[in-house]
Amino acid sequence: MRDEARPSDVCLFHDDVEEYLGQANSNTIAILISSHRRAITNSVKKFANTSLTGATTILQWVRGSNNDEAIARIQTIEK
């Protein structure tokens, strides 16, 4: 569900799931799932609602255009 969650909630997920699963035991995995499940579900719902209203995240804004143009816009905004 990482791709469906809000970009700001990426901290709820491990960067390398395969590595984590190889190192963790079943109890650790169960604790992770039970402690993060609600937060991940809420993040996915909020991101879906944001998408329905047409709001654009900064990541979508930057990815949706030429990177040189996006960087120029960002630098213009910062000035």
Steps between C-alpha positions, in 0.01 A plus 500: 500500500805725496411641157143570611593684821580868534863578412546663840419166666781305337651459848232239573667261258839330491727592212600139434213268589684186392793579728268579791309173456828310491615651829173522695325221684126436492438690825680812372304491174171460688582800719591709196177414322279562802667830585511643145181359347268778611742778407560352154126455439434862602782622278362314198149637563624858541710478185205358304276783622764755407523349154122518457494870584768567241765620742854443379786402726842655453628165371227482235567862408872443451461165321227631272722737310844547362742487792690809384175696489395370840832594657476846348148541645616388843795739493271784391261427786784494754622850399 
